[in-house]
Amino acid sequence: MQLLSLTIDPAAIQTQLDELAEFSATPAPGVTRILWSDEDIQARSYIRRLCYASGLTIREDAIGNLFARWHGSDPTLPAVATGSHIDAIPNAGRYDGTVGVLGGLAAIQALQRTGFQPRRSIELLLFTSEEPTRFGIGCLGSRVLAGTLTPAQLIKLHDKAGSSFEELRTAAGLAHRDLNDVQLAMGHYAAFVELHIEQGPLLERAACPLALCSISPHRVACVSN
Ligand SMILES: [Zn+2]
C-alpha cells in the first residue's frame, strides 16, 4: 500500500466556501440558492472553473448533475466518487452541501499535489436539486441517477409558479440532452463517500466533532480525534 502525506489549506477552503456563499438570492449570513435560479447557475459556473483549473474533465447530464473526473490510469475500472449539492433552501447555512463539493475537490487537489496517480478514476459529483424547494422532491438528481425517479415522472413536475420541469430545464440550457441517459448502471461507481455537516443535535450533544456513517449496513461511528 502506498502511504501519502496529504496537506490541505483550511483558509483556502474557507475562502471558496465564502465565495460560493456570495451566490445567494438573500443577504448573508443565510444562503438562498434555488435550482436553476440565476444564483444556482452562477454558483455552478464557479464550481466548474475550480474543477477546470484542477484539470478535471466535466460532464453534465440532462438534468444538470455535474461530474468532474480525474482520470485514473485504468479507465476501464469503475470510479471512486465523492460530492454533494450546492442548491440551498431559503436562508440556509453556507456549509450545507457545499462542504461535500468543495471538500471533495480539496481532497482531489491534495492527492494531485503529492504526484499520486490513481488507478481508478476519481469523480466529484454535484447533485442537482438535493433540496425539495423547487419541485417538492428531495434528492431529485440522485434519484434519477439511481433510477428511482423516471423521465416519465420528471416531465410531469411543475414548480410553484407553474413552470414545468421541461420549461425550466430548457431555460437552463439542458433541453438537447436525453433524460433517458441520466440513470447510471448498477456498479457504475466502485465506492461513494460524502462529506456533510450534521443537521441534527446528536453529535453536538455527544461532543463528537466527526462521525462516519455507512448506509449498508447502517452504522454510525464517532471519531473523537
Ligand atoms: Zn445537504
Boltz pocket constraint, residues with backbone or C-beta under 6 A from the ligand:
constraints:
  - pocket:
      binder: B
      contacts: [[A, 85], [A, 96], [A, 97], [A, 130], [A, 196]]
      max_distance: 6.0
